Amino acid sequence: MRNHLLFMLLSLSLFLSMFRCTPDLNDPADLGTFPGTTTVVEATTLIESPHSYPNNARLVWTLEAPGEATAVNVTFDRLETESRYDFVDLIDQDGRVVHHLTGNLSGQSFRVEGPRLQIRLTSDASVRRWGFKITRYTYELVENLQHRPVCNAVGTSSEGWYWEDTGELIKLEVCTGQAAPTCGAIGSRSEGWYSETSLIVWAFCHNV
């Protein structure tokens, strides 16, 4: 009898724990972020030091990707400094030195989080080298799979296209009866969301 009662109590405890472990889908604490995917965008630039760079130099350049970028990858066409004495630092938007580079690192790529970075060249009082040159970089964008326009506020003065995930207004326009927007001009500078009649907004949308 005692063993039977113990078994019943253990079974009841297990049964109740199953309910405690089931998440409440209406509880904000249990809601995850919208799914997204990372897109890598190639870009060109021209940032270079003097060739050869001067002694006692402290030169700074800024590379800025679009504000939505989550990271920047810089590739050095050529990078030559006096090893262990002259340096090229890659500094993130918060002022942290992410990469402290010296010597010959031509052709190598380095990643810095955020849309903006500084490139700083410092040299000592002797021995000059070629320096560096950058003509290309890539930046990363995280595309929200729910970030698409929808027709909202139908029949009011606020009728138009709104972002589905945030509810933010994109464009006031009579959109009642129009088909769902489509992602057009993929891979070009005109890539974006289009209605049946016009462009709604420029955006990277080919993964949505």
N, CA, C and O of each residue as an XYZ file, in Angstrom:
832
protein
N       0.833     -1.212      0.000
C       0.000      0.000      0.000
C       0.863      1.255      0.000
O       0.604      2.208     -0.735
N       1.884      1.234      0.833
C       2.768      2.401      0.920
C       3.489      2.636     -0.406
O       3.621      3.769     -0.868
N       3.957      1.526     -1.012
C       4.647      1.649     -2.301
C       3.699      2.154     -3.383
O       4.086      2.938     -4.250
N       2.456      1.693     -3.318
C       1.470      2.125     -4.301
C       1.200      3.625     -4.175
O       1.095      4.321     -5.186
N       1.087      4.125     -2.949
C       0.865      5.548     -2.710
C       2.051      6.376     -3.195
O       1.868      7.443     -3.780
N       3.265      5.885     -2.951
C       4.463      6.593     -3.407
C       4.499      6.679     -4.922
O       4.860      7.708     -5.492
N       4.121      5.585     -5.565
C       4.097      5.567     -7.030
C       3.099      6.589     -7.568
O       3.383      7.278     -8.548
N       1.929      6.690     -6.930
C       0.913      7.644     -7.369
C       1.390      9.082     -7.201
O       1.136      9.927     -8.059
N       2.081      9.361     -6.099
C       2.595     10.716     -5.868
C       3.649     11.090     -6.899
O       3.656     12.214     -7.399
N       4.542     10.153     -7.220
C       5.573     10.415     -8.232
C       4.947     10.650     -9.600
O       5.391     11.520    -10.350
N       3.928      9.882     -9.921
C       3.250     10.038    -11.210
C       2.573     11.399    -11.304
O       2.627     12.058    -12.343
N       1.924     11.823    -10.195
C       1.263     13.122    -10.173
C       2.273     14.249    -10.324
O       2.023     15.222    -11.035
N       3.420     14.117     -9.653
C       4.465     15.141     -9.737
C       4.985     15.273    -11.157
O       5.197     16.385    -11.641
N       5.193     14.142    -11.832
C       5.669     14.165    -13.216
C       4.644     14.794    -14.134
O       4.986     15.550    -15.043
N       3.363     14.472    -13.886
C       2.287     15.017    -14.707
C       2.219     16.534    -14.590
O       2.081     17.232    -15.595
N       2.317     17.048    -13.360
C       2.267     18.499    -13.145
C       3.478     19.199    -13.726
O       3.365     20.320    -14.224
N       4.644     18.553    -13.672
C       5.858     19.179    -14.202
C       5.773     19.362    -15.702
O       6.355     20.302    -16.242
N       5.053     18.475    -16.390
C       4.880     18.618    -17.836
C       4.148     19.907    -18.158
O       4.466     20.570    -19.145
N       3.168     20.271    -17.334
C       2.443     21.519    -17.555
C       3.314     22.727    -17.247
O       3.228     23.744    -17.935
N       4.155     22.624    -16.216
C       5.027     23.747    -15.865
C       6.052     24.010    -16.953
O       6.461     25.155    -17.147
N       6.479     22.971    -17.670
C       7.523     23.121    -18.684
C       6.977     23.585    -20.019
O       7.741     23.963    -20.907
N       5.626     23.560    -20.174
C       5.043     23.975    -21.439
C       5.017     25.490    -21.518
O       4.387     26.122    -20.670
N       5.679     26.110    -22.507
C       5.728     27.571    -22.569
C       4.386     28.172    -22.925
O       3.618     27.589    -23.690
N       4.110     29.317    -22.379
C       2.925     30.085    -22.718
C       3.260     30.935    -23.929
O       4.060     31.866    -23.835
N       2.655     30.620    -25.066
C       2.996     31.319    -26.298
C       2.556     32.767    -26.280
O       2.984     33.552    -27.126
N       1.698     33.140    -25.319
C       1.271     34.528    -25.209
C       2.125     35.327    -24.244
O       1.917     36.529    -24.081
N       3.077     34.677    -23.606
C       3.964     35.343    -22.657
C       5.137     35.939    -23.424
O       5.891     35.194    -24.050
N       5.319     37.275    -23.394
C       6.424     37.887    -24.134
C       7.778     37.294    -23.796
O       8.667     37.268    -24.647
N       7.955     36.820    -22.585
C       9.249     36.264    -22.198
C       9.571     34.999    -22.968
O      10.735     34.610    -23.070
N       8.529     34.342    -23.521
C       8.747     33.095    -24.234
C       8.782     33.288    -25.746
O       9.015     32.332    -26.485
N       8.558     34.494    -26.206
C       8.541     34.737    -27.637
C       9.941     35.006    -28.140
O      10.649     35.857    -27.601
N      10.345     34.278    -29.180
C      11.665     34.498    -29.768
C      11.628     35.651    -30.745
O      10.561     36.195    -31.030
N      12.779     36.025    -31.259
C      12.849     37.060    -32.281
C      12.419     36.466    -33.609
O      12.428     35.248    -33.788
N      12.049     37.319    -34.526
C      11.684     36.842    -35.845
C      12.892     36.196    -36.509
O      14.019     36.656    -36.324
N      12.666     35.123    -37.289
C      13.799     34.489    -37.957
C      14.427     35.429    -38.961
O      13.744     36.277    -39.536
N      15.723     35.287    -39.176
C      16.420     36.131    -40.130
C      17.524     35.366    -40.806
O      17.870     34.255    -40.404
N      18.074     35.968    -41.835
C      19.178     35.344    -42.546
C      20.208     36.413    -42.857
O      19.852     37.569    -43.088
N      21.478     36.044    -42.866
C      22.554     37.006    -43.092
C      22.903     37.067    -44.572
O      23.131     36.040    -45.211
N      22.942     38.269    -45.102
C      23.356     38.506    -46.478
C      24.677     39.252    -46.469
O      24.842     40.216    -45.721
N      25.623     38.814    -47.297
C      26.918     39.477    -47.422
C      26.918     40.291    -48.714
O      26.700     39.752    -49.799
N      27.161     41.582    -48.583
C      27.124     42.503    -49.716
C      28.540     42.964    -50.039
O      29.271     43.399    -49.150
N      28.927     42.871    -51.303
C      30.249     43.321    -51.733
C      30.211     44.808    -52.068
O      29.222     45.306    -52.606
N      31.284     45.507    -51.747
C      31.356     46.943    -52.008
C      32.790     47.329    -52.355
O      33.736     46.609    -52.037
N      32.933     48.472    -53.009
C      34.258     48.974    -53.365
C      34.531     50.284    -52.648
O      33.610     51.003    -52.261
N      35.795     50.576    -52.478
C      36.228     51.807    -51.828
C      37.655     52.081    -52.269
O      38.218     51.316    -53.051
N      38.238     53.143    -51.786
C      39.669     53.383    -51.984
C      40.195     54.084    -50.739
O      39.993     55.282    -50.541
N      40.866     53.313    -49.919
C      41.509     53.843    -48.720
C      42.950     53.373    -48.752
O      43.213     52.172    -48.822
N      43.885     54.308    -48.703
C      45.292     53.910    -48.729
C      46.152     54.930    -48.000
O      45.830     56.116    -47.918
N      47.245     54.427    -47.482
C      48.216     55.276    -46.792
C      49.157     55.896    -47.817
O      49.150     55.484    -48.977
N      49.969     56.877    -47.419
C      51.066     57.320    -48.282
C      52.030     56.151    -48.522
O      52.175     55.271    -47.673
N      52.681     56.155    -49.683
C      53.639     55.093    -50.030
C      55.003     55.740    -50.355
O      55.135     56.443    -51.357
N      55.979     55.504    -49.527
C      55.925     54.861    -48.221
C      55.378     55.848    -47.176
O      55.420     57.062    -47.376
N      54.877     55.322    -46.086
C      54.315     56.187    -45.059
C      55.445     56.900    -44.304
O      56.563     56.388    -44.253
N      55.172     58.073    -43.717
C      56.220     58.838    -43.027
C      56.573     58.249    -41.664
O      55.822     57.450    -41.105
N      57.713     58.651    -41.147
C      58.069     58.312    -39.767
C      57.183     59.105    -38.797
O      56.640     60.155    -39.142
N      57.056     58.581    -37.594
C      56.272     59.235    -36.530
C      54.848     59.573    -36.986
O      54.301     60.619    -36.639
N      54.274     58.680    -37.757
C      52.930     58.918    -38.298
C      51.854     58.464    -37.316
O      52.041     57.525    -36.542
N      50.741     59.150    -37.372
C      49.512     58.716    -36.689
C      48.361     59.170    -37.582
O      47.835     60.272    -37.429
N      47.985     58.310    -38.506
C      47.007     58.640    -39.538
C      45.764     57.777    -39.352
O      45.858     56.594    -39.022
N      44.595     58.387    -39.569
C      43.335     57.677    -39.325
C      42.395     57.856    -40.521
O      42.241     58.959    -41.046
N      41.774     56.755    -40.941
C      40.752     56.753    -41.979
C      39.490     56.099    -41.420
O      39.555     55.303    -40.483
N      38.338     56.444    -42.006
C      37.067     55.866    -41.571
C      36.402     55.142    -42.731
O      36.328     55.662    -43.845
N      35.921     53.941    -42.458
C      35.156     53.166    -43.435
C      33.761     52.964    -42.864
O      33.600     52.437    -41.763
N      32.753     53.386    -43.620
C      31.386     53.345    -43.107
C      30.489     52.603    -44.084
O      30.346     53.013    -45.236
N      29.892     51.522    -43.632
C      28.913     50.763    -44.407
C      27.523     51.304    -44.083
O      27.389     52.144    -43.193
N      26.481     50.843    -44.785
C      25.121     51.281    -44.431
C      24.802     51.006    -42.966
O      25.310     50.051    -42.377
N      23.960     51.847    -42.389
C      23.698     51.782    -40.954
C      23.120     50.478    -40.459
O      23.225     50.166    -39.273
N      22.494     49.688    -41.369
C      21.909     48.421    -40.936
C      22.939     47.304    -40.882
O      22.634     46.206    -40.415
N      24.158     47.566    -41.354
C      25.181     46.515    -41.389
C      25.524     46.050    -39.978
O      25.646     46.860    -39.059
N      25.677     44.747    -39.819
C      26.034     44.190    -38.514
C      27.528     43.943    -38.387
O      28.035     43.777    -37.277
N      28.243     43.914    -39.512
C      29.692     43.695    -39.480
C      30.290     44.111    -40.818
O      29.607     44.139    -41.842
N      31.582     44.435    -40.784
C      32.330     44.803    -41.990
C      33.562     43.909    -42.081
O      34.256     43.689    -41.088
N      33.826     43.392    -43.288
C      35.017     42.585    -43.545
C      35.919     43.342    -44.509
O      35.539     43.593    -45.652
N      37.103     43.702    -44.054
C      38.048     44.492    -44.842
C      39.129     43.577    -45.409
O      39.706     42.764    -44.688
N      39.397     43.715    -46.704
C      40.472     42.962    -47.350
C      41.567     43.936    -47.781
O      41.300     44.917    -48.475
N      42.785     43.658    -47.368
C      43.919     44.502    -47.748
C      44.496     44.016    -49.077
O      45.001     42.897    -49.172
N      44.414     44.873    -50.109
C      45.104     44.548    -51.358
C      46.600     44.378    -51.080
O      47.269     43.484    -51.598
N      47.076     45.281    -50.241
C      48.489     45.221    -49.841
C      48.615     45.822    -48.451
O      48.001     46.845    -48.149
N      49.405     45.187    -47.619
C      49.658     45.685    -46.265
C      51.079     45.315    -45.867
O      51.401     44.147    -45.649
N      51.918     46.338    -45.778
C      53.316     46.128    -45.398
C      53.740     47.224    -44.426
O      53.764     48.403    -44.779
N      54.075     46.825    -43.194
C      54.637     47.753    -42.218
C      55.897     47.139    -41.620
O      56.145     45.942    -41.767
N      56.683     47.963    -40.948
C      57.857     47.438    -40.253
C      57.366     46.545    -39.112
O      56.712     47.011    -38.179
N      57.687     45.274    -39.205
C      57.161     44.297    -38.254
C      57.562     44.628    -36.822
O      58.733     44.863    -36.524
N      56.552     44.641    -35.933
C      56.684     44.852    -34.490
C      56.988     46.299    -34.088
O      57.121     46.601    -32.902
N      57.097     47.195    -35.082
C      57.385     48.597    -34.746
C      56.333     49.557    -35.317
O      56.018     50.573    -34.698
N      55.801     49.237    -36.476
C      54.753     50.060    -37.088
C      53.480     49.218    -37.189
O      53.536     48.017    -37.452
N      52.320     49.874    -36.974
C      51.090     49.090    -36.831
C      49.923     49.711    -37.597
O      49.843     50.926    -37.783
N      49.032     48.837    -38.030
C      47.726     49.240    -38.549
C      46.676     48.638    -37.621
O      46.589     47.418    -37.479
N      45.881     49.500    -36.989
C      44.835     49.055    -36.070
C      43.468     49.197    -36.728
O      43.190     50.200    -37.385
N      42.619     48.193    -36.551
C      41.218     48.275    -36.953
C      40.393     48.468    -35.691
O      40.407     47.627    -34.792
N      39.675     49.582    -35.632
C      38.990     50.023    -34.414
C      37.488     50.033    -34.665
O      37.031     50.593    -35.661
N      36.713     49.416    -33.768
C      35.266     49.357    -33.980
C      34.591     50.663    -33.578
O      35.251     51.598    -33.124
N      33.279     50.722    -33.746
C      32.529     51.960    -33.511
C      32.518     52.387    -32.048
O      32.179     53.529    -31.737
N      32.887     51.476    -31.148
C      32.963     51.804    -29.727
C      34.369     52.182    -29.289
O      34.619     52.378    -28.100
N      35.296     52.285    -30.248
C      36.656     52.698    -29.927
C      37.580     51.583    -29.495
O      38.684     51.851    -29.020
N      37.154     50.330    -29.647
C      38.003     49.199    -29.258
C      38.887     48.773    -30.418
O      38.430     48.695    -31.558
N      40.154     48.496    -30.129
C      41.064     47.972    -31.144
C      40.764     46.482    -31.302
O      41.032     45.686    -30.402
N      40.209     46.116    -32.448
C      39.817     44.729    -32.698
C      40.970     43.939    -33.310
O      41.165     42.768    -32.985
N      41.735     44.582    -34.201
C      42.882     43.927    -34.839
C      44.082     44.874    -34.771
O      43.985     46.045    -35.136
N      45.205     44.352    -34.302
C      46.460     45.107    -34.153
C      47.465     44.450    -35.103
O      48.071     43.432    -34.768
N      47.635     45.041    -36.286
C      48.329     44.373    -37.385
C      49.718     44.951    -37.606
O      49.931     46.155    -37.467
N      50.649     44.091    -37.946
C      52.012     44.527    -38.245
C      52.669     43.521    -39.177
O      52.325     42.339    -39.174
N      53.627     44.005    -39.984
C      54.328     43.126    -40.914
C      53.643     43.067    -42.267
O      52.953     44.007    -42.660
N      53.832     41.957    -42.984
C      53.274     41.771    -44.323
C      52.029     40.892    -44.242
O      52.123     39.687    -44.009
N      50.871     41.502    -44.435
C      49.597     40.777    -44.360
C      48.768     41.019    -45.616
O      47.539     41.035    -45.560
N      49.435     41.206    -46.738
C      48.750     41.490    -48.005
C      47.783     40.366    -48.364
O      48.104     39.185    -48.227
N      46.584     40.754    -48.831
C      45.583     39.790    -49.265
C      44.711     39.232    -48.165
O      43.769     38.491    -48.447
N      44.994     39.560    -46.930
C      44.219     38.997    -45.825
C      43.007     39.873    -45.485
O      43.004     41.081    -45.725
N      41.990     39.236    -44.927
C      40.746     39.918    -44.566
C      40.537     39.871    -43.056
O      40.939     38.924    -42.379
N      39.893     40.923    -42.552
C      39.662     41.034    -41.111
C      38.253     41.567    -40.874
O      37.783     42.461    -41.578
N      37.594     41.003    -39.874
C      36.187     41.321    -39.601
C      36.061     42.195    -38.360
O      36.707     41.954    -37.340
N      35.215     43.215    -38.471
C      34.911     44.105    -37.350
C      33.395     44.212    -37.250
O      32.733     44.482    -38.252
N      32.837     44.009    -36.072
C      31.394     44.096    -35.899
C      30.932     45.549    -35.917
O      31.634     46.451    -35.461
N      29.728     45.749    -36.457
C      29.168     47.088    -36.555
C      29.327     47.653    -37.956
O      30.064     47.090    -38.765
N      28.643     48.765    -38.261
C      28.676     49.339    -39.605
C      29.838     50.295    -39.860
O      30.032     50.751    -40.988
N      30.610     50.600    -38.822
C      31.626     51.648    -38.969
C      32.915     51.203    -38.299
O      32.896     50.615    -37.218
N      34.058     51.493    -38.965
C      35.351     51.195    -38.349
C      36.360     52.262    -38.737
O      36.215     52.950    -39.748
N      37.380     52.378    -37.910
C      38.501     53.266    -38.207
C      39.750     52.436    -38.459
O      39.963     51.388    -37.850
N      40.568     52.938    -39.376
C      41.846     52.304    -39.703
C      42.935     53.290    -39.295
O      43.002     54.402    -39.819
N      43.777     52.883    -38.370
C      44.789     53.800    -37.829
C      46.185     53.244    -38.095
O      46.496     52.103    -37.753
N      47.016     54.081    -38.713
C      48.412     53.722    -38.972
C      49.312     54.515    -38.032
O      49.241     55.743    -37.991
N      50.153     53.820    -37.282
C      51.142     54.481    -36.423
C      52.521     53.928    -36.749
O      52.685     52.731    -36.986
N      53.506     54.814    -36.758
C      54.878     54.394    -37.077
C      55.860     55.031    -36.104
O      55.561     56.041    -35.467
N      57.040     54.418    -36.001
C      58.070     54.961    -35.113
C      58.972     55.927    -35.887
O      58.612     56.392    -36.969
N      60.133     56.218    -35.328
C      60.996     57.273    -35.884
C      61.935     56.789    -36.985
O      62.701     57.588    -37.525
N      61.898     55.509    -37.329
C      62.826     55.010    -38.355
C      62.203     53.861    -39.133
O      61.212     53.271    -38.702
N      62.785     53.554    -40.268
C      62.410     52.442    -41.161
C      60.969     52.598    -41.663
O      60.000     52.371    -40.938
N      60.875     52.989    -42.911
C      59.566     53.165    -43.533
C      59.267     51.984    -44.455
O      60.172     51.418    -45.068
N      57.994     51.622    -44.544
C      57.557     50.560    -45.453
C      56.450     51.097    -46.367
O      56.077     52.268    -46.300
N      55.942     50.211    -47.217
C      55.002     50.645    -48.259
C      53.694     51.169    -47.680
O      53.151     52.150    -48.188
N      53.177     50.539    -46.629
C      51.897     50.951    -46.055
C      50.780     49.998    -46.441
O      50.981     48.784    -46.470
N      49.599     50.540    -46.740
C      48.468     49.666    -47.074
C      47.569     50.297    -48.122
O      47.604     51.502    -48.371
N      46.757     49.426    -48.732
C      45.754     49.871    -49.701
C      44.550     48.940    -49.617
O      44.699     47.719    -49.575
N      43.351     49.533    -49.593
C      42.093     48.779    -49.555
C      41.214     49.263    -50.702
O      40.952     50.460    -50.819
N      40.760     48.346    -51.547
C      39.850     48.721    -52.630
C      38.518     47.979    -52.559
O      37.604     48.279    -53.328
N      38.397     47.029    -51.657
C      37.144     46.278    -51.573
C      36.882     45.844    -50.125
O      37.801     45.658    -49.328
N      35.619     45.695    -49.833
C      35.206     45.180    -48.524
C      33.821     44.567    -48.675
O      33.157     44.765    -49.692
N      33.396     43.841    -47.686
C      32.028     43.333    -47.649
C      31.395     43.734    -46.326
O      32.085     43.958    -45.332
N      30.078     43.819    -46.333
C      29.376     44.049    -45.072
C      28.203     43.075    -44.972
O      27.687     42.586    -45.976
N      27.804     42.812    -43.737
C      26.774     41.809    -43.458
C      25.478     42.486    -43.031
O      25.475     43.439    -42.251
N      24.380     41.965    -43.566
C      23.048     42.442    -43.200
C      22.219     41.259    -42.732
O      22.244     40.199    -43.358
N      21.492     41.425    -41.650
C      20.564     40.395    -41.199
C      19.170     40.799    -41.650
O      18.630     41.814    -41.212
N      18.599     39.990    -42.528
C      17.286     40.298    -43.075
C      16.206     39.593    -42.261
O      16.261     38.380    -42.059
N      15.248     40.347    -41.808
C      14.137     39.811    -41.023
C      13.127     39.172    -41.967
O      12.614     39.836    -42.868
N      12.840     37.896    -41.769
C      11.940     37.193    -42.672
C      10.496     37.666    -42.553
O       9.677     37.356    -43.418
N      10.169     38.407    -41.501
C       8.829     38.968    -41.357
C       8.816     40.453    -41.723
O       7.791     41.117    -41.570
N       9.927     40.972    -42.198
C      10.041     42.402    -42.488
C       9.601     42.641    -43.928
O      10.424     42.729    -44.839
N       8.294     42.743    -44.113
C       7.747     42.944    -45.447
C       6.569     43.913    -45.350
O       5.953     44.020    -44.290
N       6.244     44.619    -46.434
C       5.135     45.564    -46.388
C       3.785     44.858    -46.446
O       3.621     43.855    -47.141
N       2.822     45.400    -45.704
C       1.433     44.947    -45.780
C       0.535     46.177    -45.847
O       0.872     47.239    -45.324
N      -0.607     46.014    -46.496
C      -1.576     47.100    -46.590
C      -2.349     47.189    -45.283
O      -2.901     46.194    -44.812
N      -2.387     48.385    -44.699
C      -3.017     48.534    -43.392
C      -3.780     49.850    -43.325
O      -3.686     50.687    -44.222
N      -4.543     50.018    -42.234
C      -5.365     51.219    -42.007
C      -6.293     51.471    -43.191
O      -6.510     52.614    -43.596
N      -6.836     50.387    -43.738
C      -7.675     50.454    -44.940
C      -8.908     51.320    -44.696
O      -9.576     51.199    -43.669
N      -9.198     52.195    -45.660
C     -10.385     53.031    -45.592
C     -10.240     54.277    -44.754
O     -11.207     55.019    -44.580
N      -9.048     54.526    -44.228
C      -8.804     55.728    -43.426
C      -7.796     56.623    -44.140
O      -7.238     56.263    -45.176
N      -7.580     57.800    -43.554
C      -6.594     58.718    -44.137
C      -5.170     58.209    -43.964
O      -4.240     58.736    -44.575
N      -4.999     57.185    -43.134
C      -3.670     56.612    -42.895
C      -3.431     55.342    -43.705
O      -2.447     54.637    -43.478
N      -4.326     55.047    -44.648
C      -4.159     53.825    -45.441
C      -2.834     53.856    -46.198
O      -2.446     54.873    -46.772
N      -2.165     52.729    -46.181
C      -0.893     52.647    -46.893
C      -0.145     51.381    -46.552
O      -0.704     50.422    -46.020
N       1.140     51.405    -46.876
C       1.995     50.237    -46.657
C       2.750     50.389    -45.342
O       3.365     51.421    -45.074
N       2.690     49.344    -44.536
C       3.333     49.319    -43.220
C       4.200     48.064    -43.118
O       3.907     47.043    -43.741
N       5.282     48.154    -42.315
C       6.076     46.953    -42.059
C       5.267     45.978    -41.221
O       4.678     46.355    -40.209
N       5.242     44.722    -41.649
C       4.430     43.707    -40.974
C       4.874     43.466    -39.536
O       4.038     43.265    -38.655
N       6.203     43.485    -39.290
C       6.697     43.122    -37.961
C       6.656     44.268    -36.968
O       6.450     44.038    -35.776
N       6.846     45.503    -37.431
C       6.930     46.636    -36.501
C       5.707     47.544    -36.534
O       5.468     48.304    -35.595
N       4.921     47.466    -37.628
C       3.779     48.352    -37.762
C       4.151     49.762    -38.191
O       3.295     50.646    -38.221
N       5.408     49.980    -38.521
C       5.876     51.318    -38.903
C       5.415     51.664    -40.319
O       5.478     50.833    -41.225
N       4.951     52.902    -40.494
C       4.492     53.359    -41.807
C       5.660     53.463    -42.782
O       6.718     53.998    -42.452
N       5.449     52.941    -43.989
C       6.440     53.075    -45.054
C       6.004     54.143    -46.050
O       6.768     55.043    -46.400
N       4.740     54.018    -46.501
C       4.279     54.899    -47.576
C       2.756     54.991    -47.537
O       2.071     53.969    -47.493
N       2.225     56.216    -47.553
C       0.783     56.414    -47.639
C       0.347     56.205    -49.081
O       0.877     56.827    -50.002
N      -0.627     55.322    -49.261
C      -1.079     54.999    -50.618
C      -2.350     54.174    -50.504
O      -2.479     53.354    -49.596
N      -3.285     54.385    -51.417
C      -4.473     53.537    -51.456
C      -4.043     52.165    -51.960
O      -3.625     52.010    -53.107
N      -4.155     51.173    -51.082
C      -3.634     49.843    -51.421
C      -4.697     48.761    -51.346
O      -4.397     47.584    -51.547
N      -5.937     49.145    -51.059
C      -7.023     48.168    -50.957
C      -7.160     47.387    -52.257
O      -7.215     47.971    -53.339
N      -7.214     46.071    -52.145
C      -7.429     45.234    -53.316
C      -6.179     44.896    -54.096
O      -6.231     44.085    -55.020
N      -5.049     45.501    -53.744
C      -3.815     45.185    -54.454
C      -3.250     43.849    -53.972
O      -3.453     43.442    -52.829
N      -2.543     43.189    -54.867
C      -1.883     41.937    -54.504
C      -0.752     42.220    -53.525
O      -0.303     43.358    -53.388
N      -0.300     41.174    -52.847
C       0.816     41.329    -51.904
C       2.045     41.848    -52.635
O       2.304     41.445    -53.769
N       2.804     42.736    -52.005
C       4.009     43.278    -52.643
C       4.995     42.170    -53.010
O       5.040     41.118    -52.373
N       5.776     42.432    -54.046
C       6.790     41.474    -54.481
C       8.171     42.114    -54.414
O       8.317     43.330    -54.538
N       9.184     41.266    -54.213
C      10.568     41.729    -54.206
C      11.055     41.786    -55.643
O      11.085     40.765    -56.331
N      11.438     42.969    -56.099
C      11.838     43.142    -57.488
C      13.229     43.717    -57.641
O      13.853     44.144    -56.671
N      13.708     43.721    -58.887
C      15.043     44.246    -59.237
C      16.131     43.615    -58.379
O      17.062     44.292    -57.944
N      16.008     42.317    -58.141
C      16.910     41.612    -57.230
C      18.354     41.687    -57.715
O      18.645     41.463    -58.890
N      19.247     42.004    -56.787
C      20.670     42.057    -57.089
C      21.147     43.373    -57.661
O      22.336     43.534    -57.936
N      20.235     44.323    -57.846
C      20.618     45.635    -58.369
C      20.419     46.697    -57.302
O      19.926     46.412    -56.210
N      20.807     47.928    -57.627
C      20.621     49.030    -56.684
C      19.153     49.374    -56.489
O      18.801     50.077    -55.542
N      18.295     48.883    -57.377
C      16.864     49.169    -57.283
C      16.091     48.067    -56.578
O      14.860     48.083    -56.563
N      16.814     47.097    -55.986
C      16.116     46.012    -55.291
C      15.235     46.573    -54.182
O      15.649     47.437    -53.409
N      14.017     46.061    -54.125
C      13.100     46.541    -53.102
C      11.727     45.928    -53.260
O      11.515     45.029    -54.074
N      10.792     46.437    -52.460
C       9.414     45.950    -52.486
C       8.590     46.810    -53.436
O       8.616     48.039    -53.373
N       7.851     46.125    -54.328
C       7.047     46.811    -55.335
C       5.583     46.388    -55.213
O       5.272     45.216    -55.002
N       4.689     47.378    -55.350
C       3.268     47.068    -55.445
C       2.929     46.839    -56.915
O       3.824     46.798    -57.759
N       1.654     46.691    -57.221
C       1.246     46.498    -58.610
C       1.514     47.736    -59.456
O       1.618     47.649    -60.679
N       1.626     48.885    -58.801
C       1.728     50.139    -59.553
C       3.051     50.878    -59.395
O       3.430     51.645    -60.280
N       3.766     50.664    -58.283
C       4.955     51.488    -58.051
C       5.873     50.867    -57.003
O       5.544     49.867    -56.365
N       7.037     51.497    -56.850
C       7.966     51.109    -55.786
C       7.396     51.514    -54.428
O       6.917     52.635    -54.256
N       7.452     50.600    -53.476
C       7.057     50.923    -52.103
C       8.264     51.405    -51.310
O       8.225     52.464    -50.684
N       9.341     50.615    -51.342
C      10.536     50.979    -50.586
C      11.723     50.189    -51.120
O      11.585     49.018    -51.474
N      12.894     50.831    -51.179
C      14.119     50.112    -51.498
C      14.543     49.303    -50.281
O      14.544     49.812    -49.161
N      14.901     48.045    -50.502
C      15.320     47.189    -49.390
C      15.936     45.913    -49.948
O      15.598     45.481    -51.050
N      16.847     45.308    -49.175
C      17.335     43.974    -49.515
C      16.244     42.986    -49.116
O      15.965     42.809    -47.930
N      15.632     42.349    -50.097
C      14.468     41.519    -49.795
C      14.521     40.142    -50.439
O      13.571     39.371    -50.300
N      15.601     39.808    -51.139
C      15.598     38.575    -51.932
C      15.608     37.309    -51.094
O      15.354     36.229    -51.627
N      15.896     37.401    -49.791
C      15.857     36.214    -48.936
C      14.570     36.115    -48.134
O      14.388     35.168    -47.369
N      13.685     37.071    -48.298
C      12.460     37.103    -47.496
C      11.387     36.242    -48.150
O      10.277     36.137    -47.628
